[in-house]
Amino acid sequence: MDNERIRTICLALSHVSETLNWGHHLVYWVGDRAIGGKMFAMTDLDGTGIGVLWFHCGAERFYELLERQGIFGAPHLARAHWVAVERWDTLRTREYEEELRRAHALIYEKLPKKTKAVLALPEKERAKIIRERKKQLAAKEKAKRG
């Protein structure tokens, strides 16, 4: 398993977008962040962080996963039931796929109704709304700075 394989798995799920955050983390979102999407997984691209993969797993699964060698509570996110995987060989490929699908589904269920409504729109309409929202956010940020 590696970053590219995780990326392939995550991007194959519905309504997923990715961003580069905190300098070296590739973050996967259910829905675009601009419309209220929420992150469900992230990978460390340059190996300088703690663990190779972080993902949301829900309250019940959290404690089960903590019992496994090489999995620990994700720093700053453990209270929200996120775990970090220490090494790529900690889980089998199928387990990574299952955990990421579960993380995606759990986060999708937590999305606000308004965000889910935008995600349900046809691709062209959804893309237009996301573009407009990003323009609004950029203008707001520019006004805040200047």
C-alpha positions in Angstrom: 0.0 0.0 0.0 1.2 3.6 -0.7 -0.1 7.1 -1.1 -1.0 6.5 -4.8 -3.1 3.5 -4.0 -4.9 5.3 -1.2 -5.5 8.2 -3.6 -7.0 5.8 -6.2 -9.3 4.2 -3.5 -10.5 7.6 -2.2 -11.1 9.3 -5.5 -13.2 6.3 -6.6 -15.7 7.1 -3.9 -18.6 9.4 -4.6 -18.3 13.2 -4.3 -14.7 13.1 -3.1 -12.3 16.0 -3.6 -8.7 16.4 -2.4 -6.6 19.3 -1.2 -3.0 19.7 0.0 -3.1 21.1 3.5 -0.6 21.8 6.3 2.3 21.6 3.8 2.5 17.9 3.3 -0.9 16.2 3.9 -3.2 15.1 1.0 -6.7 15.5 2.5 -9.7 13.7 1.1 -13.1 15.4 1.5 -16.7 14.1 1.1 -18.0 17.1 -0.9 -15.9 20.1 -1.7 -14.8 22.1 1.3 -16.3 25.3 -0.2 -19.8 23.9 0.2 -19.5 22.4 3.6 -17.8 19.2 2.8 -15.9 17.4 5.5 -12.6 15.5 5.5 -12.6 11.7 6.0 -9.0 10.7 5.4 -5.5 12.1 4.8 -2.1 10.9 3.9 1.4 12.2 4.8 3.1 12.9 1.4 6.7 13.4 2.5 7.0 11.1 5.5 7.7 13.9 8.0 4.5 13.6 9.9 3.1 11.1 12.4 1.8 8.0 10.6 1.2 7.4 6.9 -2.6 7.5 6.9 -5.2 9.1 9.1 -8.9 8.4 8.8 -12.2 8.7 10.6 -13.6 5.4 11.9 -16.5 6.2 14.2 -16.9 5.6 18.0 -17.4 1.8 17.9 -14.6 1.0 15.5 -12.2 3.4 17.1 -11.5 1.3 20.1 -11.3 -1.9 18.0 -8.7 -0.4 15.8 -6.6 0.9 18.7 -6.1 -2.7 19.8 -4.2 -3.4 16.6 -0.4 -3.1 16.5 0.6 0.0 14.4 -2.7 2.0 14.9 -3.1 4.8 17.4 -5.4 7.7 18.0 -4.6 10.5 15.5 -3.1 13.6 17.2 -5.6 16.4 17.5 -8.4 14.3 16.0 -8.6 11.2 18.3 -11.5 12.8 20.2 -13.4 12.9 16.9 -12.7 9.1 16.5 -9.8 9.4 13.9 -7.0 6.9 13.9 -3.5 7.0 12.4 -1.7 4.1 10.8 2.0 3.9 11.6 3.2 2.0 8.5 1.8 0.9 5.2 2.0 -2.8 6.1 -0.2 -2.4 9.2 -3.3 -3.4 7.3 -4.0 -5.5 4.2 -5.2 -3.8 1.0 -8.8 -5.0 1.5 -8.8 -3.7 5.0 -7.7 -0.2 3.8 -10.4 -0.2 1.2 -13.1 -1.2 3.8 -11.9 1.3 6.3 -11.8 4.2 3.8 -15.3 3.3 2.5 -16.6 3.2 6.0 -14.9 6.6 6.8 -16.5 8.1 3.7 -20.0 6.8 4.6 -19.7 7.9 8.2 -18.7 11.4 7.2 -21.3 11.6 4.4 -24.0 10.9 7.0 -22.8 13.8 9.1 -22.9 16.3 6.3 -25.5 19.2 6.6 -28.7 18.8 4.6 -27.7 21.8 2.5 -24.4 20.2 1.5 -26.1 16.9 0.6 -28.6 18.8 -1.5 -25.8 20.3 -3.5 -24.1 16.9 -3.9 -27.4 15.5 -5.3 -27.4 18.0 -8.1 -26.3 17.1 -11.6 -22.6 17.5 -12.1 -22.8 20.8 -14.1 -25.0 22.5 -11.6 -22.9 21.3 -8.7 -19.7 22.4 -10.3 -21.2 25.9 -11.0 -22.3 26.3 -7.3 -18.8 25.2 -6.1 -17.1 27.7 -8.4 -19.3 30.5 -7.3 -18.8 29.6 -3.6 -15.0 29.5 -4.1 -15.2 33.0 -5.7 -17.2 34.3 -2.7 -14.7 32.8 -0.3 -11.7 34.2 -2.2 -13.3 37.7 -2.3 -14.1 37.5 1.5 -10.5 36.5 2.2 -9.1 39.3 0.0 -11.3 41.9 1.7 -10.2 40.5 5.1 -6.5 41.0 4.2 -6.7 44.3 2.5 
